[in-house]
Amino acid sequence: MAGAGLCLGMLAATGVMAGAQAEQQDVEATPYRPTVSNPADLSAPGWLEMEMGWQRVRGGGDQRRDSFPVLAKLAFSEDWGVLLGSELGIRRTDWDNNSFTGSGDTTVLLKHRIAGSGEGSAWGVEAGFKSPTAKDTLGSGKADYLVNAIYSRDFAANHFDLNLNAAYIGAIDASEGRTQYGWAAALSHSLDARWGVFGELSGYTRRGTAATEQFMAGASYNYSKRVVFDIGGAWGLNDASPDGTVFAGLTVLLGRLW
């Protein structure tokens, strides 16, 4: 866990310096974190963009779960790109006070953006899989397959994202369905050139399991065009959802590859 935190700190410091050095070029970071929903837009084509952070989840399946989620993004053009996500480290404590540590599963997604008919609007599709790279005590031990449909719109100083997705779950009990459906709707508002606020409602449902719902809220700070910090929390809206989550992180353009 300490090694993961050190690694995260080194990546963050490197990312901030790289973002500051890239300031003379007219590109900006495109944060996806920390919301459940993703925007339709991809990151700057040809630039490696990284998201990283820390979060603590209380309640739900565990008494407490700490992790360092990371996401690498690379766009080949304005309309095509790939996402690679995982967790640098996890420490989960179950309700019997047993602790488990390690790294998380790995998710790979291909993303396609489709320009909308109206100004400031766009559609998107993400498809891919989650590889069971985590230990069985931290992950499901089976692969999942994912598809996500996105609608995004900018209006005035606001940005809206709506995601509808489905996942084919590899590890299930006999009484459970394999298809999980999810939804998320997020609204963000720019207060000025640097500060912004956001809120989101999201949830998941699957046959034979209790549906989950949560509300998330937080703030973002544009350190520069290439580096964006975020902080906030989430609250479960029913008994099946985690009680609460706190998080902090950043999005940064690490450098241009071509």
N, C-alpha and C positions, 0 to 999 in steps of 0.2 A: 504493500500500500504506500509506504514511504517512497519507494522507487518510482511508483507511478506518479506520485505527486511531484517528485523532482523532475521527472521527464516532462510532465505537463508544464511546469514552470519554465523549463528550458525552451520548450516549443513556443510558449507564449512570449518569452523575451525575444526569441529569434524572430517570431512573427511580427511583433511590434516594430523591431528595427527594420525588418524587410519592408513592412508597410510604409514606414516613414521614408525610407530610401526611394520607394516607388512613387513618391508624392508628385514628382514632376510630370508624370504621365497621367493622361486624362482617363483614368478608370476608377471605379469605385467598388467596394465590397458589396456583396449581395447576401445579407444575413438570412439564413433559414431558422436558426435557433432563436429563442428557446421553445417556440410554439410547436405543438404537435403537427399543425398544418405546415405545408411548404408553399411558397409562391410559385407561379408558373415560370417566372424568369430564371435563367441560368446565371451562373457567375460569369465574369468577363472572359471571353474566348481566349484560350491560350495561356491563361493565368492559373496557377495552382492556388486555390483558396482553401483555408482550413478553419474549422470551427472546433472549439474546445471549451470545456467548462467543468464545473463541479455541481453535484446535486445530492440532496439528502431527501429520501422518501420515508415517511412514517406511516405505518398501518398497511392495510391490504393483506397481501400474502405474507409479508414479513413484519417483524417488529420495527426494524430499521434497515435501510439500504443506502449506502453511500457509493457513488461511482463518479468516474471522470469520462463522460462521453466525448467522442471526437468524430468529426466528419470531414473528409477530404472531398473537394469538388473540382472537377475539371470539365470545362465546356470546349467542345471542338468547334462550335460555331454558336451563333445566337440562339439556335434552335435545337441543338443536340449536345448532350453531355453525359457524364457518369458521376455517380456518388458512391463513396466507400465509407461506411460508418462502423464504429465499434465502441468499446469502452476500454480505456487504458488500465483501469483497475476497478474492482468491485469489492466491497465488504458488506455482506448481508448478515443480519442477526435474526434468526427465526424466533418464534414465540416461546421456544424452550431455552432461549439464550445461547444456542449454538451459533458460532460464527463461521463463515465461509469466505474465502478470499480468492481472487484470481481475475482473469480477463473475461470480457464478454463475448457474445456471438458477433459475427461479422455480417453486415448487410451490404449487398451490391445492387445498385439500381441504374438502369438506363433511363434517361430523361429526354423527353421531346416537348418543345414549346411550339404552340400554334398561335399565331397572331389573331387577336379578336377583331370583330368587325367595327367596333367602336374605339374611339381614342382612349388610350389608357387601360384597355382590357386585353387579356390574353388567357388562353387555355393551356393546359399541360397534362402530360401523361407520364407516370413513372412505373416501371415494371422491373422486377428482379427477384432476388431470393435472399433469405437469411441463412447463412452457413452456421452449423452448430459447433463453433470453435470454442465455446465456453465449456467448463466442466459441468457434469450433470447436476451438481449442487447449485449452479449459477444460471444454467440455461435449460432448455427443454431436451437437448440431446438429439433433436431431429431438425431437418431443414423445413423452412416455411417458404411459401411462394407468394409474392405480393404484387398488386396492381393498384395504382392510385390515380384518380382523375382530379384535376385542379382547375378552378376558375379564379382569376385574380383581376382586380380592378383598382385603379387610382382615381380619386376624385377629391378636388381641393387639396387639403393637406393630409388626406387620409389614404390608407391602403387596406383593401379587403381581400382575404383569401378564403375560399371554400374548398375543402377536400372531401371526397367520397372514395372509400377504398374497400378492398376485399383481400383477404389472406387465406391461403390454403394451409391449414395448420398440420404439421407433421405428427406431433405428439398429442394424442387425445385419449380420454377414457371412453369406455364402450358406450356410455349414454350421451356423449357429446358429439356435436356436429363438427365437421372439418372446416367449414367456411366461417370465417370471422368477418363481420362488417364493421367499418369504422367511419366516423364523420368528425369534422372539425371546421369551425368557422372562427376566423380571427380578424380583428379590426385594430389597426395601429394609427396613431395620429402624431404628426410632427409638431412639437411645441415651438421649436426654433431650428436653427441650422444644426444644432448639436444634440438636443434632447428630444426624446420621443417617448410615448407611452403606448401600451398595447393591452388588449384583453382577448380571451379566447374561451369558447365552449367546445368540448369534445367528448366523445364517448365511443364505446365498443360494445357489440352484442354478438353472441354465438349461441346456437341451440344447445341446451343442457347446461349452460353456465349463466351466472348472474351478470347482467349488463352493468357497465361502469360508465360514470360520467364525472367530469371535473370542470372547474373554472380556473383559468390561469390569468394572472395580471402581473405587469412588471414595467420596467423602464429601460430605455437604451440610451447610450451616449456615444456620439461619433467623435472619437479621439482625433481621427483624420478621415479622409475619404476611404482609406484602406483598412482602418482599424475601428471596429465597433464593439463596445462593451454592453453587456446586458445583466440585469439582476431582477429577481422577482420570486413569485411563489404560485402554488396551485393548491386547490382545495377540493376534496372529493364531495360529490353531491348526493351520494347514496351510500349505503352500508357496504356495498361490494367494492367501492373505490378506496384507494389509499386516503388516509386522513388528511395529509398535507405534504407538500414538497417545497423546499427552498432551493434556489439555484443561482449561479453566477457564471459568466463566461465571456467569450469574445469570438469575433469573426475577423479574419485577417487575410489579405492577399499576400502570400509568401513570396511570389516571384513569377516572372514571365518565362514560360517554357518555349514558346515560339512566337 
